[in-house]
Amino acid sequence: MKLLATTVISLPLLALAFAQANPAGAASGPDTSPAASRGGTQALHITRNGSRPSAKGPAENFTGSVRVDPLFQANSPSRTAGAYVTFEPGARSAWHTHPLGQTLIVTAGVGRVQAWGGAVQEIRPGDVVWTPPGQKHWHGASPDTAMTHLAIQEQLDGKVVEWMEKVSDVQYGNQPSGKKSP
């Protein structure tokens, strides 16, 4: 699992390093990028760490204390957006779905995730969670430990999530399966 997480994180870094080593005009052939084929003039863009303000997770969508640190929004033609989400102990999302699915990469702490009708699963740093499009689910911290994950999802018609009812204390309190020893 650590290899998968390392690979997921390393591939964009390799692409960035390649782009920096081969600046515009250094290529020997014509520009065949999607932007060039459309006549576009998109350029590399860096969003600086800390340049976007943190936001408190809205009470209608979360139970407990949750902080959302936006990382990037979709840049057309891409539909992908991402944020770090930190859940304090016992905090969790409401049930929800994503029109094009969601990938979570746990970066710190111990958390829980559950798909509708399935068992509560424990998640830890390095774990990667894929939720398919339309799958009703929730995620959050364990009762005693905070959890942070990187959330990556695509927009469909400008929407990334459909919020539903809150996760009950009984649903949240179910003992997770797949629990790892510390």
NUKE-902251 format. One record per residue: chain; z negated, x negated, y of N, C-alpha, C in turn. Coordinates in steps of 0.1 Angstrom, whole numbers, padded with zeros to 4 digits. Layout:
+--------+-------+-------+-------+-------+-------+-------+-------+-------+-------+
! drengu !   n_z !   n_x !   n_y !  ca_z !  ca_x !  ca_y !   c_z !   c_x !   c_y !
+--------+-------+-------+-------+-------+-------+-------+-------+-------+-------+
!      A !     Z !     X !     Y !     Z !     X !     Y !     Z !     X !     Y !
...
+--------+-------+-------+-------+-------+-------+-------+-------+-------+-------+
END
This chain:
+--------+-------+-------+-------+-------+-------+-------+-------+-------+-------+
! drengu !   n_z !   n_x !   n_y !  ca_z !  ca_x !  ca_y !   c_z !   c_x !   c_y !
+--------+-------+-------+-------+-------+-------+-------+-------+-------+-------+
!      A !  0000 ! -0008 ! -0012 !  0000 !  0000 !  0000 !  0000 ! -0009 !  0013 !
!      A ! -0008 ! -0020 !  0012 ! -0008 ! -0029 !  0024 !  0006 ! -0035 !  0026 !
!      A !  0013 ! -0038 !  0015 !  0027 ! -0043 !  0016 !  0036 ! -0033 !  0023 !
!      A !  0035 ! -0020 !  0020 !  0043 ! -0009 !  0026 !  0039 ! -0009 !  0041 !
!      A !  0027 ! -0008 !  0044 !  0023 ! -0008 !  0059 !  0028 ! -0020 !  0066 !
!      A !  0027 ! -0032 !  0060 !  0031 ! -0044 !  0066 !  0046 ! -0043 !  0068 !
!      A !  0054 ! -0038 !  0059 !  0068 ! -0037 !  0060 !  0072 ! -0027 !  0071 !
!      A !  0065 ! -0015 !  0071 !  0068 ! -0005 !  0082 !  0066 ! -0011 !  0095 !
!      A !  0055 ! -0019 !  0097 !  0052 ! -0025 !  0110 !  0062 ! -0037 !  0113 !
!      A !  0065 ! -0045 !  0103 !  0073 ! -0057 !  0105 !  0088 ! -0054 !  0108 !
!      A !  0094 ! -0044 !  0102 !  0108 ! -0042 !  0104 !  0112 ! -0040 !  0119 !
!      A !  0104 ! -0031 !  0126 !  0108 ! -0030 !  0141 !  0106 ! -0044 !  0148 !
!      A !  0096 ! -0052 !  0144 !  0093 ! -0064 !  0151 !  0105 ! -0074 !  0148 !
!      A !  0110 ! -0074 !  0136 !  0122 ! -0082 !  0132 !  0134 ! -0078 !  0140 !
!      A !  0136 ! -0065 !  0142 !  0147 ! -0060 !  0149 !  0146 ! -0064 !  0164 !
!      A !  0134 ! -0063 !  0169 !  0132 ! -0067 !  0183 !  0134 ! -0082 !  0185 !
!      A !  0129 ! -0090 !  0175 !  0132 ! -0105 !  0176 !  0147 ! -0108 !  0176 !
!      A !  0154 ! -0101 !  0167 !  0168 ! -0103 !  0166 !  0175 ! -0099 !  0179 !
!      A !  0171 ! -0088 !  0185 !  0177 ! -0084 !  0198 !  0174 ! -0094 !  0209 !
!      A !  0162 ! -0100 !  0209 !  0159 ! -0110 !  0219 !  0167 ! -0123 !  0217 !
!      A !  0169 ! -0126 !  0204 !  0176 ! -0138 !  0201 !  0191 ! -0137 !  0204 !
!      A !  0196 ! -0125 !  0205 !  0210 ! -0122 !  0207 !  0212 ! -0112 !  0219 !
!      A !  0209 ! -0117 !  0231 !  0210 ! -0108 !  0243 !  0224 ! -0103 !  0245 !
!      A !  0225 ! -0093 !  0253 !  0238 ! -0086 !  0256 !  0248 ! -0097 !  0260 !
!      A !  0260 ! -0097 !  0255 !  0270 ! -0106 !  0259 !  0270 ! -0118 !  0250 !
!      A !  0260 ! -0120 !  0241 !  0260 ! -0132 !  0232 !  0267 ! -0129 !  0219 !
!      A !  0270 ! -0117 !  0217 !  0277 ! -0113 !  0204 !  0292 ! -0118 !  0205 !
!      A !  0297 ! -0121 !  0194 !  0311 ! -0126 !  0194 !  0321 ! -0114 !  0193 !
!      A !  0317 ! -0103 !  0189 !  0326 ! -0091 !  0188 !  0323 ! -0081 !  0198 !
!      A !  0331 ! -0070 !  0197 !  0328 ! -0059 !  0206 !  0315 ! -0052 !  0204 !
!      A !  0310 ! -0045 !  0214 !  0297 ! -0038 !  0213 !  0300 ! -0025 !  0205 !
!      A !  0295 ! -0024 !  0193 !  0297 ! -0012 !  0185 !  0285 ! -0003 !  0184 !
!      A !  0275 ! -0005 !  0193 !  0263 !  0003 !  0193 !  0266 !  0018 !  0195 !
!      A !  0258 !  0027 !  0191 !  0260 !  0041 !  0193 !  0261 !  0044 !  0208 !
!      A !  0253 !  0038 !  0217 !  0254 !  0040 !  0231 !  0268 !  0036 !  0237 !
!      A !  0273 !  0025 !  0232 !  0286 !  0020 !  0236 !  0297 !  0029 !  0232 !
!      A !  0296 !  0034 !  0220 !  0307 !  0043 !  0214 !  0307 !  0056 !  0222 !
!      A !  0296 !  0060 !  0228 !  0296 !  0072 !  0236 !  0298 !  0069 !  0251 !
!      A !  0300 !  0057 !  0254 !  0302 !  0053 !  0268 !  0289 !  0052 !  0276 !
!      A !  0278 !  0052 !  0269 !  0264 !  0051 !  0275 !  0260 !  0037 !  0279 !
!      A !  0250 !  0037 !  0287 !  0245 !  0024 !  0291 !  0230 !  0022 !  0289 !
!      A !  0226 !  0027 !  0277 !  0211 !  0025 !  0274 !  0208 !  0010 !  0273 !
!      A !  0196 !  0007 !  0277 !  0191 ! -0007 !  0276 !  0177 ! -0007 !  0269 !
!      A !  0173 ! -0018 !  0264 !  0160 ! -0020 !  0258 !  0150 ! -0016 !  0268 !
!      A !  0140 ! -0009 !  0264 !  0129 ! -0004 !  0273 !  0116 ! -0007 !  0267 !
!      A !  0107 ! -0013 !  0275 !  0093 ! -0016 !  0270 !  0083 ! -0007 !  0277 !
!      A !  0075 !  0000 !  0269 !  0064 !  0008 !  0275 !  0052 !  0000 !  0273 !
!      A !  0046 ! -0005 !  0284 !  0035 ! -0014 !  0284 !  0022 ! -0007 !  0278 !
!      A !  0015 ! -0015 !  0270 !  0002 ! -0010 !  0265 ! -0007 ! -0006 !  0276 !
!      A ! -0013 !  0006 !  0275 ! -0022 !  0011 !  0285 ! -0015 !  0018 !  0297 !
!      A ! -0002 !  0018 !  0297 !  0005 !  0024 !  0308 !  0005 !  0039 !  0308 !
!      A !  0002 !  0045 !  0297 !  0001 !  0060 !  0296 ! -0013 !  0064 !  0294 !
!      A ! -0018 !  0074 !  0302 ! -0032 !  0078 !  0301 ! -0036 !  0085 !  0288 !
!      A ! -0048 !  0082 !  0284 ! -0053 !  0089 !  0272 ! -0056 !  0103 !  0276 !
!      A ! -0056 !  0112 !  0266 ! -0059 !  0126 !  0268 ! -0069 !  0131 !  0257 !
!      A ! -0077 !  0140 !  0261 ! -0087 !  0146 !  0251 ! -0078 !  0156 !  0243 !
!      A ! -0080 !  0156 !  0230 ! -0074 !  0166 !  0221 ! -0079 !  0180 !  0225 !
!      A ! -0069 !  0190 !  0228 ! -0073 !  0203 !  0233 ! -0082 !  0210 !  0223 !
!      A ! -0092 !  0217 !  0227 ! -0102 !  0224 !  0219 ! -0095 !  0235 !  0210 !
!      A ! -0084 !  0241 !  0215 ! -0077 !  0251 !  0207 ! -0070 !  0245 !  0195 !
!      A ! -0067 !  0232 !  0195 ! -0060 !  0225 !  0184 ! -0069 !  0216 !  0175 !
!      A ! -0081 !  0213 !  0180 ! -0090 !  0203 !  0173 ! -0104 !  0208 !  0173 !
!      A ! -0112 !  0204 !  0163 ! -0126 !  0206 !  0162 ! -0132 !  0192 !  0164 !
!      A ! -0142 !  0191 !  0173 ! -0149 !  0178 !  0176 ! -0141 !  0170 !  0186 !
!      A ! -0145 !  0158 !  0188 ! -0140 !  0149 !  0198 ! -0128 !  0141 !  0193 !
!      A ! -0117 !  0143 !  0200 ! -0104 !  0137 !  0196 ! -0098 !  0131 !  0208 !
!      A ! -0093 !  0119 !  0208 ! -0085 !  0113 !  0219 ! -0071 !  0109 !  0214 !
!      A ! -0062 !  0113 !  0223 ! -0047 !  0110 !  0220 ! -0043 !  0100 !  0230 !
!      A ! -0037 !  0089 !  0225 ! -0032 !  0078 !  0233 ! -0017 !  0078 !  0231 !
!      A ! -0009 !  0084 !  0239 !  0006 !  0084 !  0237 !  0012 !  0070 !  0238 !
!      A !  0021 !  0068 !  0229 !  0027 !  0055 !  0228 !  0042 !  0056 !  0234 !
!      A !  0049 !  0066 !  0229 !  0063 !  0067 !  0233 !  0068 !  0081 !  0230 !
!      A !  0077 !  0085 !  0239 !  0083 !  0098 !  0238 !  0097 !  0096 !  0233 !
!      A !  0104 !  0106 !  0228 !  0117 !  0105 !  0223 !  0127 !  0101 !  0235 !
!      A !  0136 !  0092 !  0232 !  0146 !  0088 !  0242 !  0159 !  0092 !  0235 !
!      A !  0166 !  0101 !  0241 !  0179 !  0106 !  0236 !  0188 !  0095 !  0233 !
!      A !  0195 !  0095 !  0222 !  0196 !  0105 !  0212 !  0185 !  0106 !  0202 !
!      A !  0176 !  0097 !  0202 !  0164 !  0097 !  0193 !  0156 !  0109 !  0195 !
!      A !  0149 !  0114 !  0184 !  0140 !  0125 !  0185 !  0126 !  0121 !  0182 !
!      A !  0123 !  0108 !  0180 !  0111 !  0103 !  0175 !  0101 !  0100 !  0186 !
!      A !  0088 !  0105 !  0184 !  0077 !  0102 !  0194 !  0065 !  0097 !  0186 !
!      A !  0056 !  0090 !  0193 !  0045 !  0085 !  0185 !  0032 !  0084 !  0194 !
!      A !  0021 !  0084 !  0188 !  0008 !  0083 !  0195 ! -0003 !  0078 !  0186 !
!      A ! -0013 !  0071 !  0191 ! -0025 !  0069 !  0184 ! -0034 !  0081 !  0186 !
!      A ! -0040 !  0085 !  0175 ! -0050 !  0096 !  0176 ! -0063 !  0092 !  0170 !
!      A ! -0074 !  0093 !  0177 ! -0087 !  0088 !  0173 ! -0096 !  0101 !  0171 !
!      A ! -0101 !  0102 !  0159 ! -0110 !  0113 !  0156 ! -0124 !  0107 !  0155 !
!      A ! -0134 !  0113 !  0162 ! -0148 !  0109 !  0160 ! -0153 !  0115 !  0147 !
!      A ! -0164 !  0110 !  0142 ! -0169 !  0115 !  0129 ! -0170 !  0131 !  0129 !
!      A ! -0165 !  0137 !  0119 ! -0165 !  0151 !  0118 ! -0153 !  0158 !  0125 !
!      A ! -0146 !  0151 !  0134 ! -0135 !  0158 !  0141 ! -0123 !  0159 !  0132 !
!      A ! -0115 !  0169 !  0135 ! -0103 !  0172 !  0128 ! -0093 !  0181 !  0135 !
!      A ! -0081 !  0181 !  0131 ! -0071 !  0189 !  0137 ! -0072 !  0204 !  0131 !
!      A ! -0066 !  0213 !  0137 ! -0064 !  0226 !  0132 ! -0053 !  0225 !  0121 !
!      A ! -0051 !  0235 !  0113 ! -0040 !  0236 !  0104 ! -0027 !  0236 !  0113 !
!      A ! -0017 !  0229 !  0108 ! -0004 !  0229 !  0116 !  0007 !  0224 !  0107 !
!      A !  0019 !  0226 !  0112 !  0032 !  0221 !  0106 !  0040 !  0213 !  0116 !
!      A !  0049 !  0205 !  0111 !  0059 !  0198 !  0119 !  0073 !  0202 !  0114 !
!      A !  0082 !  0205 !  0124 !  0095 !  0210 !  0120 !  0104 !  0200 !  0112 !
!      A !  0101 !  0187 !  0115 !  0109 !  0176 !  0109 !  0100 !  0166 !  0101 !
!      A !  0087 !  0171 !  0099 !  0078 !  0162 !  0091 !  0070 !  0153 !  0100 !
!      A !  0061 !  0145 !  0094 !  0053 !  0136 !  0102 !  0048 !  0124 !  0093 !
!      A !  0048 !  0113 !  0099 !  0042 !  0101 !  0092 !  0030 !  0097 !  0099 !
!      A !  0019 !  0095 !  0092 !  0006 !  0089 !  0097 !  0004 !  0076 !  0091 !
!      A !  0000 !  0066 !  0099 ! -0004 !  0053 !  0094 ! -0018 !  0051 !  0099 !
!      A ! -0028 !  0051 !  0089 ! -0042 !  0049 !  0093 ! -0044 !  0035 !  0097 !
!      A ! -0050 !  0033 !  0109 ! -0052 !  0020 !  0114 ! -0067 !  0016 !  0114 !
!      A ! -0076 !  0025 !  0114 ! -0091 !  0022 !  0114 ! -0099 !  0034 !  0109 !
!      A ! -0110 !  0030 !  0103 ! -0120 !  0041 !  0099 ! -0116 !  0047 !  0085 !
!      A ! -0123 !  0059 !  0083 ! -0121 !  0067 !  0071 ! -0118 !  0081 !  0075 !
!      A ! -0107 !  0087 !  0069 ! -0103 !  0100 !  0073 ! -0101 !  0109 !  0061 !
!      A ! -0097 !  0121 !  0064 ! -0094 !  0131 !  0054 ! -0081 !  0138 !  0058 !
!      A ! -0073 !  0142 !  0048 ! -0061 !  0150 !  0050 ! -0060 !  0160 !  0039 !
!      A ! -0054 !  0171 !  0042 ! -0052 !  0181 !  0031 ! -0040 !  0189 !  0034 !
!      A ! -0032 !  0192 !  0024 ! -0021 !  0201 !  0025 ! -0026 !  0214 !  0020 !
!      A ! -0020 !  0225 !  0026 ! -0024 !  0239 !  0022 ! -0023 !  0240 !  0007 !
!      A ! -0034 !  0245 !  0001 ! -0034 !  0247 ! -0014 ! -0037 !  0235 ! -0022 !
!      A ! -0038 !  0223 ! -0015 ! -0041 !  0211 ! -0023 ! -0055 !  0206 ! -0020 !
!      A ! -0059 !  0195 ! -0027 ! -0072 !  0189 ! -0025 ! -0073 !  0181 ! -0013 !
!      A ! -0085 !  0180 ! -0007 ! -0088 !  0171 !  0004 ! -0087 !  0157 ! -0001 !
!      A ! -0079 !  0149 !  0006 ! -0077 !  0135 !  0002 ! -0084 !  0125 !  0012 !
!      A ! -0090 !  0115 !  0008 ! -0095 !  0105 !  0016 ! -0085 !  0095 !  0020 !
!      A ! -0084 !  0090 !  0033 ! -0074 !  0081 !  0038 ! -0082 !  0069 !  0045 !
!      A ! -0076 !  0057 !  0043 ! -0082 !  0045 !  0049 ! -0072 !  0036 !  0055 !
!      A ! -0076 !  0026 !  0063 ! -0066 !  0017 !  0070 ! -0055 !  0012 !  0060 !
!      A ! -0043 !  0012 !  0064 ! -0032 !  0008 !  0056 ! -0025 !  0019 !  0049 !
!      A ! -0032 !  0031 !  0047 ! -0026 !  0042 !  0040 ! -0016 !  0048 !  0049 !
!      A ! -0005 !  0052 !  0043 !  0006 !  0059 !  0050 !  0008 !  0073 !  0044 !
!      A !  0007 !  0083 !  0052 !  0007 !  0097 !  0048 !  0020 !  0103 !  0053 !
!      A !  0029 !  0108 !  0044 !  0041 !  0116 !  0048 !  0038 !  0130 !  0046 !
!      A !  0040 !  0138 !  0056 !  0040 !  0153 !  0055 !  0054 !  0158 !  0057 !
!      A !  0059 !  0165 !  0046 !  0073 !  0170 !  0048 !  0074 !  0181 !  0058 !
!      A !  0086 !  0184 !  0063 !  0089 !  0195 !  0072 !  0083 !  0208 !  0068 !
!      A !  0076 !  0215 !  0076 !  0070 !  0228 !  0073 !  0058 !  0228 !  0065 !
!      A !  0053 !  0217 !  0060 !  0041 !  0217 !  0052 !  0028 !  0219 !  0060 !
!      A !  0021 !  0230 !  0057 !  0009 !  0233 !  0064 ! -0002 !  0223 !  0060 !
!      A ! -0008 !  0216 !  0070 ! -0018 !  0206 !  0067 ! -0028 !  0204 !  0078 !
!      A ! -0038 !  0195 !  0076 ! -0047 !  0191 !  0087 ! -0051 !  0177 !  0083 !
!      A ! -0056 !  0170 !  0093 ! -0061 !  0156 !  0091 ! -0072 !  0153 !  0102 !
!      A ! -0081 !  0144 !  0098 ! -0092 !  0141 !  0107 ! -0101 !  0130 !  0102 !
!      A ! -0112 !  0128 !  0108 ! -0122 !  0118 !  0104 ! -0131 !  0123 !  0093 !
!      A ! -0137 !  0113 !  0086 ! -0147 !  0117 !  0076 ! -0160 !  0122 !  0084 !
!      A ! -0169 !  0128 !  0077 ! -0181 !  0133 !  0084 ! -0189 !  0122 !  0090 !
!      A ! -0189 !  0110 !  0085 ! -0198 !  0099 !  0090 ! -0190 !  0087 !  0097 !
!      A ! -0177 !  0087 !  0097 ! -0169 !  0076 !  0102 ! -0158 !  0081 !  0110 !
!      A ! -0155 !  0075 !  0122 ! -0144 !  0078 !  0130 ! -0131 !  0073 !  0123 !
!      A ! -0119 !  0078 !  0127 ! -0107 !  0074 !  0121 ! -0096 !  0074 !  0132 !
!      A ! -0088 !  0064 !  0131 ! -0076 !  0064 !  0140 ! -0063 !  0062 !  0132 !
!      A ! -0053 !  0070 !  0136 ! -0040 !  0068 !  0129 ! -0029 !  0068 !  0140 !
!      A ! -0018 !  0062 !  0136 ! -0006 !  0063 !  0144 !  0002 !  0075 !  0138 !
!      A !  0005 !  0084 !  0147 !  0013 !  0096 !  0143 !  0027 !  0095 !  0148 !
!      A !  0037 !  0096 !  0139 !  0051 !  0095 !  0143 !  0058 !  0108 !  0138 !
!      A !  0065 !  0115 !  0147 !  0072 !  0127 !  0143 !  0084 !  0128 !  0152 !
!      A !  0093 !  0137 !  0147 !  0106 !  0140 !  0154 !  0105 !  0153 !  0161 !
!      A !  0112 !  0155 !  0172 !  0113 !  0168 !  0179 !  0125 !  0176 !  0173 !
!      A !  0123 !  0189 !  0173 !  0134 !  0198 !  0170 !  0133 !  0208 !  0181 !
!      A !  0144 !  0209 !  0189 !  0145 !  0218 !  0200 !  0133 !  0215 !  0209 !
!      A !  0129 !  0203 !  0211 !  0118 !  0199 !  0220 !  0104 !  0201 !  0215 !
!      A !  0103 !  0205 !  0202 !  0090 !  0209 !  0196 !  0087 !  0199 !  0185 !
!      A !  0074 !  0194 !  0184 !  0070 !  0185 !  0173 !  0060 !  0191 !  0164 !
!      A !  0053 !  0202 !  0168 !  0042 !  0208 !  0160 !  0041 !  0223 !  0163 !
!      A !  0037 !  0230 !  0152 !  0033 !  0244 !  0153 !  0019 !  0245 !  0149 !
!      A !  0010 !  0248 !  0159 ! -0004 !  0249 !  0156 ! -0008 !  0263 !  0150 !
!      A ! -0018 !  0263 !  0141 ! -0023 !  0275 !  0134 ! -0038 !  0276 !  0136 !
!      A ! -0044 !  0282 !  0126 ! -0059 !  0285 !  0127 ! -0066 !  0272 !  0125 !
!      A ! -0079 !  0272 !  0129 ! -0088 !  0260 !  0127 ! -0092 !  0259 !  0113 !
!      A ! -0095 !  0246 !  0109 ! -0100 !  0243 !  0096 ! -0114 !  0247 !  0095 !
!      A ! -0118 !  0255 !  0086 ! -0132 !  0260 !  0085 ! -0141 !  0248 !  0080 !
!      A ! -0154 !  0250 !  0083 ! -0164 !  0239 !  0079 ! -0164 !  0238 !  0063 !
!      A ! -0162 !  0249 !  0056 ! -0161 !  0249 !  0042 ! -0149 !  0241 !  0037 !
!      A ! -0137 !  0244 !  0043 ! -0125 !  0236 !  0039 ! -0127 !  0222 !  0042 !
!      A ! -0132 !  0218 !  0054 ! -0134 !  0204 !  0057 ! -0145 !  0197 !  0048 !
!      A ! -0155 !  0205 !  0045 ! -0166 !  0199 !  0037 ! -0163 !  0197 !  0022 !
!      A ! -0152 !  0202 !  0017 ! -0149 !  0199 !  0003 ! -0148 !  0184 !  0001 !
!      A ! -0154 !  0180 ! -0011 ! -0154 !  0166 ! -0014 ! -0140 !  0161 ! -0016 !
!      A ! -0136 !  0150 ! -0010 ! -0122 !  0145 ! -0012 ! -0120 !  0140 ! -0025 !
!      A ! -0108 !  0142 ! -0030 ! -0104 !  0135 ! -0043 ! -0097 !  0122 ! -0039 !
!      A ! -0095 !  0113 ! -0048 ! -0089 !  0101 ! -0046 ! -0098 !  0092 ! -0037 !
!      A ! -0111 !  0095 ! -0037 ! -0120 !  0087 ! -0028 ! -0121 !  0073 ! -0033 !
!      A ! -0120 !  0064 ! -0024 ! -0121 !  0049 ! -0027 ! -0135 !  0045 ! -0025 !
!      A ! -0140 !  0035 ! -0032 ! -0153 !  0029 ! -0029 ! -0151 !  0020 ! -0017 !
!      A ! -0162 !  0019 ! -0009 ! -0161 !  0010 !  0003 ! -0158 ! -0004 !  0000 !
+--------+-------+-------+-------+-------+-------+-------+-------+-------+-------+
END
